[in-house]
Amino acid sequence: MVRCRVVEQFTLADFDKLSNIKRKSIEQKGKLFVGDEFECNEEMVKYLTGGNEKKKVVVRIIEIIPKR
């Protein structure tokens, strides 16, 4: 798992694949705002850091959580 911080507001169809979401302010399912933090798998991190159709980077990696 990887812990990320949102650097640009975005919506995500696979919102339910995120875990341990910590909101900076507004709570809205499917939408993430600048400053929100969450955990996700490596595949999702690749997508959110430019591996998408628009090559848009919307998160910054904070921590890589080792497997136990």
C-alpha positions in Angstrom: 0.0 0.0 0.0 1.0 3.6 -0.6 -0.1 6.7 1.3 -0.8 9.7 -1.0 -1.7 13.4 -0.6 -4.0 15.1 -3.2 -2.3 18.0 -5.0 -5.1 18.7 -7.5 -8.8 18.2 -7.0 -10.3 15.3 -9.0 -13.1 12.7 -9.2 -12.5 9.0 -9.2 -14.8 6.3 -10.5 -12.9 3.7 -8.4 -13.2 5.7 -5.2 -14.2 2.6 -3.3 -10.7 1.1 -3.9 -9.1 3.8 -1.7 -8.7 3.2 2.1 -8.0 5.2 5.2 -9.2 8.5 3.7 -8.4 11.6 5.8 -10.3 14.6 4.6 -8.8 18.1 4.8 -12.3 19.7 4.8 -15.2 18.7 2.6 -16.6 15.1 2.6 -18.0 14.1 -0.8 -18.0 10.6 -2.1 -16.1 10.1 -5.4 -14.3 13.4 -5.2 -11.0 14.3 -3.6 -9.8 17.7 -2.7 -6.3 19.3 -2.3 -4.8 18.2 1.1 -6.9 15.0 1.4 -4.8 11.8 2.2 -5.5 8.2 1.5 -4.0 4.8 0.9 -4.2 2.7 -2.3 -2.4 0.0 -4.2 0.6 0.5 -6.5 -1.6 0.2 -9.7 -3.8 3.1 -8.5 -0.7 5.2 -7.6 0.6 4.7 -11.2 -2.7 5.9 -12.5 -2.9 9.0 -10.2 0.7 10.0 -10.8 0.4 10.4 -14.6 -0.4 6.9 -15.9 -3.8 8.0 -17.1 -5.1 9.1 -20.5 -4.5 12.8 -19.8 -1.0 12.2 -18.2 -2.3 14.3 -15.3 -0.6 14.0 -11.8 -3.1 14.6 -9.1 -1.4 13.1 -6.0 2.0 13.1 -4.3 3.4 9.9 -2.6 3.9 10.5 1.1 4.8 7.0 2.3 5.2 3.5 1.0 3.8 1.1 3.5 5.7 -2.2 3.6 3.8 -5.5 3.3 3.5 -7.4 6.5 
